[in-house]
Structure formats: structure tokens, C-alpha cells
Amino acid sequence: DACATGIQIIGDNFTVSTGGMGYDLDEITIWGGYYPTDTPVAAPFDIFIYTDSGGLPDTMACSATGITPTSDTLTGVTLFGSVSEHEIVFTISGCNIADGTYWLYLYTNTGTGTDDFFWEEGGLDTTNGVAGSVWSHTNPPAPWNTYDSTEFAVQITGTIVPVELQSFSVE
């Protein structure tokens, strides 16, 4: 509600490095809350994974739209003095991504006049994280604006795609 357009979309970047095998996304966990009155709003989320081009989201690699979180757990942490922190888990299927740099962004519409969902800031994962993030006030996002030193609280898990070995015989 505080944004002029009523929309703020945030994206965070990450790398996938599997030695060329690829990665099946299984779960995405985010941390956040509902501001300003700490009243959760049951609204579905849209999750998008985009390839990277020059430090900005480029082409959609996969998406999951209209999904309900698998779980939404209160952590016991209080943010802004009065807002409960939520750990929100999404189960993802059908999203295979190759080695490279990607952007994760999500969108949920809690409605005008209700509490807004916010994605909490986090620290940079020094193994698979990439410094910086992006934001936009339109959906679909255009243009993207950059945050050079802001990271968001997210954990992305998946399964490395197994390599299928061919059998052969020697005569």
C-alpha cells in the first residue's frame, strides 16, 4: 500500500554449480512478515526464476504461480518491534535449471488496505549467493532497479539431476 503503484516486487540472485548436471528445484524457503499490524493475509504467491544478463533478470527459466505455501511457521522472532517473523516454505516441482546465475522473485497480492507481506533481508550466502538484488513497482517487472548491498532471506534446495550412464559390452 505504501508504494505509489501498490506493487513492490523484489528479486534476489543465486548461482547453480553442479558440474554441468543441472538442478531440480524442490523447495524454496523465505522469511518475512505482515506489516504493519502483524495480520497474515492468506494470498497465493507467484514464484519466478529468471536467467541473469548483465546483473539483471533476463529470461524466465521456470515459474510456479498461484501456489499456497507448504508451511508457514512463526519463528518466535519479532521484527520492527511488533511484527512476527514467518518462515514460509514452498514445494516446487518441474523446475530444472542448468549451471549459471539466476534471479528468484516472488509476488503476492494481499489486497489494498490489508497488511502487506514483506520479504525479510538476510545475509549473503558466500557459496551460492551473488551480491545485490533488484526491485520493481510494476508487475510484470519493468524496469528493474538495483540494490547493490541488500540481500534477502531465502534458502533454495533441490536435487542434482543424476547422470544416466550408458551400458556397453566389449567383445
C-alpha positions in Angstrom: 0.0 0.0 0.0 2.9 2.4 0.7 4.2 2.2 -2.9 2.6 4.6 -5.4 1.6 1.7 -7.7 0.6 -0.5 -4.8 3.2 -3.0 -6.0 6.7 -3.8 -5.0 8.5 -6.9 -6.4 11.8 -7.9 -5.1 14.3 -10.3 -6.6 17.5 -11.9 -5.3 20.2 -13.7 -7.3 21.9 -17.0 -6.8 24.2 -19.4 -8.6 23.8 -23.1 -9.5 27.0 -25.1 -9.8 26.6 -28.8 -10.4 29.5 -29.6 -12.7 27.1 -29.5 -15.7 24.4 -31.9 -14.4 21.7 -29.4 -13.6 19.4 -29.0 -10.6 15.8 -29.9 -9.9 14.3 -27.3 -7.5 12.5 -29.0 -4.6 11.8 -26.3 -2.1 12.1 -22.5 -1.6 12.1 -21.1 2.0 11.7 -17.4 2.7 11.4 -15.4 5.8 9.2 -12.4 6.2 6.1 -11.0 7.9 3.0 -8.9 7.5 3.2 -5.2 8.1 2.0 -3.0 9.8 -0.5 -4.8 12.2 1.0 -8.4 12.1 -2.1 -9.7 10.5 -1.3 -12.5 8.0 -3.3 -12.5 4.8 -4.0 -15.8 3.0 -3.0 -14.9 -0.5 -1.3 -17.2 -3.1 2.2 -16.5 -4.3 3.8 -16.4 -7.7 7.4 -17.5 -7.9 9.6 -16.9 -10.8 13.2 -18.0 -11.7 14.9 -15.9 -14.4 18.3 -16.2 -16.0 20.8 -13.4 -15.5 22.0 -11.0 -18.1 24.5 -8.3 -17.0 23.4 -8.4 -13.4 19.6 -8.2 -14.1 16.8 -10.7 -14.6 16.5 -11.7 -18.3 14.6 -14.7 -19.5 12.2 -16.8 -17.4 13.6 -20.3 -16.7 10.6 -21.5 -14.7 7.7 -20.4 -12.6 5.1 -21.5 -10.1 2.0 -19.3 -10.0 -0.9 -19.2 -7.6 0.7 -21.5 -5.1 -0.1 -21.8 -1.4 2.9 -22.2 1.0 3.5 -25.8 2.1 4.1 -24.4 5.6 4.0 -21.0 7.3 5.7 -21.2 10.8 6.2 -18.5 13.3 9.8 -18.4 14.4 9.4 -16.5 17.6 11.5 -13.6 16.3 9.9 -10.1 16.5 10.6 -7.6 13.7 10.1 -3.8 13.8 9.1 -4.2 17.5 5.7 -5.7 16.8 5.7 -8.0 13.7 6.1 -11.7 13.9 8.7 -13.4 11.7 7.3 -16.2 9.5 9.3 -19.0 7.9 7.4 -19.8 4.7 8.1 -22.9 2.7 7.1 -23.6 -0.9 7.3 -27.0 -2.6 8.4 -26.6 -6.2 8.3 -29.2 -9.0 9.0 -29.3 -12.7 11.8 -26.7 -12.5 15.1 -27.9 -13.8 17.9 -25.3 -14.1 21.4 -25.7 -15.6 24.5 -24.3 -14.1 24.6 -20.5 -14.1 23.4 -17.4 -12.3 19.6 -16.9 -11.7 17.2 -14.5 -10.2 14.4 -15.5 -7.8 11.5 -13.1 -7.5 8.1 -13.6 -5.9 4.8 -11.8 -5.9 1.7 -11.9 -3.7 -1.2 -9.6 -3.6 -2.6 -9.2 -0.1 -5.0 -6.5 -1.3 -5.4 -2.8 -0.6 -6.0 -1.8 3.0 -4.7 -5.1 4.4 -1.3 -5.9 5.8 1.4 -6.1 3.2 3.7 -9.2 3.1 7.4 -8.3 3.2 10.4 -10.4 2.4 12.9 -10.1 5.1 16.5 -9.1 4.5 19.2 -11.7 5.0 22.9 -12.2 4.6 24.9 -13.1 1.5 25.5 -16.8 1.0 29.2 -16.8 0.3 28.9 -20.2 -1.6 25.9 -19.7 -3.9 24.9 -16.1 -3.4 25.6 -13.2 -5.6 25.8 -9.7 -4.1 22.9 -7.4 -4.8 19.2 -7.6 -5.5 16.6 -5.9 -7.6 13.1 -4.3 -7.3 10.3 -3.0 -9.4 7.0 -1.2 -8.8 5.2 -2.9 -11.7 4.0 -6.5 -12.4 5.4 -7.8 -14.7 8.5 -6.0 -13.5 9.9 -3.3 -15.8 12.2 -1.7 -15.4 14.3 -3.4 -12.7 16.1 -1.2 -10.2 19.1 -2.4 -8.3 20.0 -2.6 -4.6 23.8 -3.0 -4.5 24.1 -4.2 -0.9 20.7 -5.7 0.0 20.2 -9.5 0.3 17.0 -11.3 1.1 16.4 -14.3 3.5 15.9 -17.3 1.2 17.0 -20.9 1.1 16.7 -22.8 -2.2 17.0 -26.6 -2.1 16.9 -29.2 -4.8 18.3 -32.3 -6.2 21.2 -32.6 -8.6 20.0 -34.3 -11.8 21.6 -37.8 -11.9 23.7 -38.7 -14.8 22.5 -41.6 -16.8 25.4 -43.9 -17.7 25.1 -45.9 -20.9 25.9 -49.6 -20.7 28.1 -51.3 -23.2 29.9 -54.6 -23.7 33.3 -55.4 -25.0 33.8 -58.4 -27.3 
